[in-house]
Amino acid sequence: MDFACPQKMLVVEDDLKRQEHLETLGWKVIRFSDKEVEEDAEAIAQTIARELNLSYKIKPRTATGSGMKNINAPKKRRR
């Protein structure tokens, strides 16, 4: 199981056998190919949000996170 929302009985699943089992239990299953996820993760997030009846706004990432603050700092020498 890649993602599950128990309140909405929604799951993202990549295994066909598990999908069939989950559907017999009343879950709604949606699937995405690896290619779809790699090429457009935003579209995947929008689809999941839509299935959950949630609004979804793209929030562009900024280069101010903790991983970026020292990007131009000189590298420390190891002893």
Protein Blocks (a to p, Z undefined) as FASTA:
>chain_A
ZZdcfknopacdfbfklmmmmmmnopacddddfklmmmmmmlmmmmmmmmnopacddddd
dfkbfklmmmmgccdddZZ
